[in-house]
Amino acid sequence: MVETAVCPKCSNTGKIKERDGTVHICFDCLQSGRLDQHDKKLKSAEELGIKL
């Protein structure tokens, strides 16, 4: 089940920035299954800085 409501903590970005400047994921979105843990865009080895 996918929720269409906007998260009040992170506005559906999945990231929360604290007053001290630290950034962490939104645990409410993580628990509800709103966050996708896999990156849709595949990166090449050059983009990751890996020499082959």
N, CA, C and O atoms as a MOPAC input file, in Angstrom:
PM7 MOZYME 1SCF
protein

 N      0.83600 1    -1.18700 1     0.00000 1
 C      0.00000 1     0.00000 1     0.00000 1
 C      0.87400 1     1.24200 1     0.00000 1
 O      1.70000 1     1.40700 1     0.89800 1
 N      0.71600 1     2.11100 1    -0.97300 1
 C      1.50200 1     3.32400 1    -1.09600 1
 C      0.67800 1     4.49900 1    -0.58100 1
 O     -0.47200 1     4.70100 1    -0.97300 1
 N      1.30200 1     5.26600 1     0.30600 1
 C      0.61500 1     6.43100 1     0.85100 1
 C      0.83200 1     7.62300 1    -0.07000 1
 O      1.93900 1     7.83600 1    -0.56400 1
 N     -0.21400 1     8.39400 1    -0.30000 1
 C     -0.09100 1     9.56100 1    -1.16400 1
 C      0.04700 1    10.84600 1    -0.36300 1
 O      0.31200 1    11.90200 1    -0.93800 1
 N     -0.12900 1    10.78000 1     0.95600 1
 C     -0.02300 1    11.96600 1     1.79300 1
 C      1.43500 1    12.40200 1     1.90500 1
 O      2.34700 1    11.58100 1     1.80000 1
 N      1.64500 1    13.68900 1     2.11800 1
 C      2.99000 1    14.24000 1     2.25800 1
 C      3.44700 1    14.07300 1     3.69900 1
 O      2.70400 1    14.36900 1     4.63500 1
 N      4.66300 1    13.59900 1     3.86700 1
 C      5.23400 1    13.40000 1     5.19700 1
 C      5.46800 1    14.76500 1     5.85000 1
 O      6.10500 1    15.62800 1     5.24500 1
 N      4.96900 1    14.97700 1     7.06400 1
 C      5.14500 1    16.27600 1     7.71300 1
 C      6.58500 1    16.54500 1     8.15500 1
 O      6.96700 1    17.69800 1     8.35600 1
 N      7.37200 1    15.49800 1     8.30500 1
 C      8.75400 1    15.68200 1     8.77200 1
 C      9.72100 1    16.01800 1     7.64300 1
 O     10.59000 1    16.87400 1     7.80800 1
 N      9.57900 1    15.34700 1     6.48600 1
 C     10.57600 1    15.52100 1     5.42200 1
 C      9.98800 1    15.99400 1     4.10000 1
 O     10.73600 1    16.21200 1     3.14700 1
 N      8.69100 1    16.15600 1     4.01200 1
 C      8.01300 1    16.56400 1     2.76600 1
 C      8.31100 1    15.60400 1     1.61900 1
 O      8.45900 1    16.01700 1     0.46900 1
 N      8.39600 1    14.31700 1     1.94900 1
 C      8.64000 1    13.23200 1     0.98400 1
 C     10.01600 1    13.26900 1     0.32000 1
 O     10.19600 1    12.66800 1    -0.73900 1
 N     10.99200 1    13.96200 1     0.91600 1
 C     12.35000 1    13.92700 1     0.37800 1
 C     13.12900 1    12.74400 1     0.93100 1
 O     14.07400 1    12.26700 1     0.30400 1
 N     12.72700 1    12.26900 1     2.11700 1
 C     13.42900 1    11.15700 1     2.74200 1
 C     14.61000 1    11.59000 1     3.58100 1
 O     15.26200 1    10.75500 1     4.20800 1
 N     14.89900 1    12.88500 1     3.60400 1
 C     16.04700 1    13.40500 1     4.35100 1
 C     15.58100 1    14.47000 1     5.33400 1
 O     14.73200 1    15.29900 1     5.00800 1
 N     16.14000 1    14.44000 1     6.53400 1
 C     15.82200 1    15.43300 1     7.55200 1
 C     17.11400 1    16.11100 1     7.98000 1
 O     18.08600 1    15.44000 1     8.32600 1
 N     17.12700 1    17.44300 1     7.95700 1
 C     18.29300 1    18.20000 1     8.39400 1
 C     17.99900 1    18.78600 1     9.76400 1
 O     17.02400 1    19.51700 1     9.94100 1
 N     18.84200 1    18.46300 1    10.72700 1
 C     18.67500 1    18.94300 1    12.09000 1
 C     19.25300 1    20.35400 1    12.23200 1
 O     19.95500 1    20.84000 1    11.34500 1
 N     18.95200 1    20.99600 1    13.34600 1
 C     19.44300 1    22.35700 1    13.58000 1
 C     20.95500 1    22.43600 1    13.66600 1
 O     21.54200 1    23.46200 1    13.32000 1
 N     21.59900 1    21.36200 1    14.12600 1
 C     23.06300 1    21.36900 1    14.24200 1
 C     23.76200 1    21.05600 1    12.92100 1
 O     24.99000 1    20.99300 1    12.86900 1
 N     22.98500 1    20.85900 1    11.85300 1
 C     23.55000 1    20.64300 1    10.52600 1
 C     23.65000 1    19.19200 1    10.10700 1
 O     23.97000 1    18.90400 1     8.95400 1
 N     23.38300 1    18.27400 1    11.01600 1
 C     23.44300 1    16.86700 1    10.64100 1
 C     22.23200 1    16.49000 1     9.78900 1
 O     21.15000 1    17.06000 1     9.93100 1
 N     22.43700 1    15.52900 1     8.91300 1
 C     21.38600 1    15.06500 1     8.01500 1
 C     21.21200 1    13.56900 1     8.22100 1
 O     22.19300 1    12.83000 1     8.30800 1
 N     19.95900 1    13.12300 1     8.30100 1
 C     19.67800 1    11.69900 1     8.41500 1
 C     18.40100 1    11.38200 1     7.66300 1
 O     17.66200 1    12.27800 1     7.25500 1
 N     18.15200 1    10.08400 1     7.48600 1
 C     16.95700 1     9.67800 1     6.75300 1
 C     15.72900 1     9.85600 1     7.63900 1
 O     15.83000 1     9.89900 1     8.86500 1
 N     14.59000 1     9.95700 1     7.00700 1
 C     13.32000 1    10.06300 1     7.72600 1
 C     12.88900 1     8.65300 1     8.11200 1
 O     12.53700 1     7.85200 1     7.24700 1
 N     12.91600 1     8.35200 1     9.39500 1
 C     12.60500 1     7.00100 1     9.85500 1
 C     11.12900 1     6.66800 1     9.66300 1
 O     10.78200 1     5.49900 1     9.49500 1
 N     10.25900 1     7.66900 1     9.68400 1
 C      8.83600 1     7.41500 1     9.44000 1
 C      8.61500 1     6.91700 1     8.01300 1
 O      7.85600 1     5.97400 1     7.79000 1
 N      9.27900 1     7.55100 1     7.05300 1
 C      9.16600 1     7.12200 1     5.65200 1
 C      9.82800 1     5.76400 1     5.44500 1
 O      9.34300 1     4.95700 1     4.65200 1
 N     10.92600 1     5.50200 1     6.14300 1
 C     11.60400 1     4.22600 1     6.03300 1
 C     10.71800 1     3.10000 1     6.54100 1
 O     10.62200 1     2.05400 1     5.90000 1
 N     10.07000 1     3.29700 1     7.68000 1
 C      9.21100 1     2.27200 1     8.25200 1
 C      7.95200 1     2.04900 1     7.42400 1
 O      7.45100 1     0.92800 1     7.34700 1
 N      7.43800 1     3.10800 1     6.80400 1
 C      6.21000 1     2.96200 1     6.02500 1
 C      6.47100 1     2.36000 1     4.64200 1
 O      5.52600 1     2.00600 1     3.93700 1
 N      7.74500 1     2.24200 1     4.24900 1
 C      8.08100 1     1.66800 1     2.95300 1
 C      8.08200 1     2.67700 1     1.82400 1
 O      8.07500 1     2.29600 1     0.65400 1
 N      8.09000 1     3.95700 1     2.15600 1
 C      8.07100 1     5.01300 1     1.14000 1
 C      9.41800 1     5.19200 1     0.44200 1
 O      9.46700 1     5.64600 1    -0.70200 1
 N     10.50800 1     4.84000 1     1.12100 1
 C     11.83500 1     5.04700 1     0.55000 1
 C     12.24600 1     3.84200 1    -0.28200 1
 O     11.99200 1     2.69800 1     0.09400 1
 N     12.88300 1     4.10800 1    -1.41400 1
 C     13.40400 1     3.05100 1    -2.26500 1
 C     14.90500 1     2.97800 1    -2.02600 1
 O     15.61900 1     3.96200 1    -2.21800 1
 N     15.37900 1     1.81800 1    -1.60900 1
 C     16.78400 1     1.69100 1    -1.24800 1
 C     17.69500 1     1.50400 1    -2.45600 1
 O     18.91600 1     1.55400 1    -2.31200 1
 N     17.13700 1     1.29100 1    -3.63100 1
 C     17.94000 1     1.06300 1    -4.81800 1
 C     17.92700 1     2.28300 1    -5.72500 1
 O     16.88200 1     2.88900 1    -5.96200 1
 N     19.09700 1     2.63100 1    -6.22500 1
 C     19.24500 1     3.75400 1    -7.13600 1
 C     18.77200 1     3.33100 1    -8.52100 1
 O     19.17400 1     2.28100 1    -9.02300 1
 N     17.92400 1     4.13900 1    -9.13500 1
 C     17.39500 1     3.80400 1   -10.46100 1
 C     18.44100 1     4.00900 1   -11.55700 1
 O     18.39900 1     3.33200 1   -12.58500 1
 N     19.38100 1     4.93900 1   -11.34700 1
 C     20.38600 1     5.23700 1   -12.35800 1
 C     21.65200 1     4.43000 1   -12.06900 1
 O     22.27600 1     4.59900 1   -11.02200 1
 N     22.02200 1     3.56400 1   -12.98800 1
 C     23.23600 1     2.78500 1   -12.82000 1
 C     24.44800 1     3.65700 1   -13.12200 1
 O     24.41700 1     4.47600 1   -14.04100 1
 N     25.50500 1     3.48200 1   -12.35400 1
 C     26.72100 1     4.27800 1   -12.53100 1
 C     27.81800 1     3.40900 1   -13.08300 1
 O     27.90700 1     2.21800 1   -12.78200 1
 N     28.65800 1     4.02500 1   -13.90000 1
 C     29.79300 1     3.29300 1   -14.45700 1
 C     30.94200 1     3.32200 1   -13.44700 1
 O     30.90100 1     4.06800 1   -12.46800 1
 N     31.95600 1     2.51200 1   -13.69300 1
 C     33.09900 1     2.46600 1   -12.81300 1
 C     33.83100 1     3.81000 1   -12.78900 1
 O     34.35200 1     4.21500 1   -11.75000 1
 N     33.87000 1     4.49900 1   -13.93000 1
 C     34.53300 1     5.81200 1   -13.98900 1
 C     33.81800 1     6.82900 1   -13.10000 1
 O     34.47100 1     7.63300 1   -12.43400 1
 N     32.48200 1     6.80100 1   -13.08400 1
 C     31.72700 1     7.72300 1   -12.23700 1
 C     31.98700 1     7.46100 1   -10.75400 1
 O     31.94000 1     8.38300 1    -9.93800 1
 N     32.25800 1     6.21200 1   -10.41100 1
 C     32.51600 1     5.86000 1    -9.02600 1
 C     33.97800 1     6.00500 1    -8.64400 1
 O     34.33400 1     5.81700 1    -7.48000 1
 N     34.83200 1     6.33800 1    -9.60700 1
 C     36.25500 1     6.51600 1    -9.34800 1
 C     37.03100 1     5.20700 1    -9.25500 1
 O     38.05200 1     5.13300 1    -8.57100 1
 N     36.54900 1     4.18200 1    -9.94000 1
 C     37.19400 1     2.88200 1    -9.90900 1
 C     37.95300 1     2.67600 1   -11.21400 1
 O     37.38700 1     2.79900 1   -12.30000 1
 N     39.25300 1     2.35800 1   -11.09400 1
 C     40.05100 1     2.06900 1   -12.28400 1
 C     39.95700 1     0.59700 1   -12.59100 1
 O     40.12100 1    -0.24800 1   -11.71100 1
 N     39.69000 1     0.29300 1   -13.85200 1
 C     39.63500 1    -1.11600 1   -14.27900 1
 C     40.88600 1    -1.50400 1   -15.01600 1
 O     41.01700 1    -2.64900 1   -15.44900 1

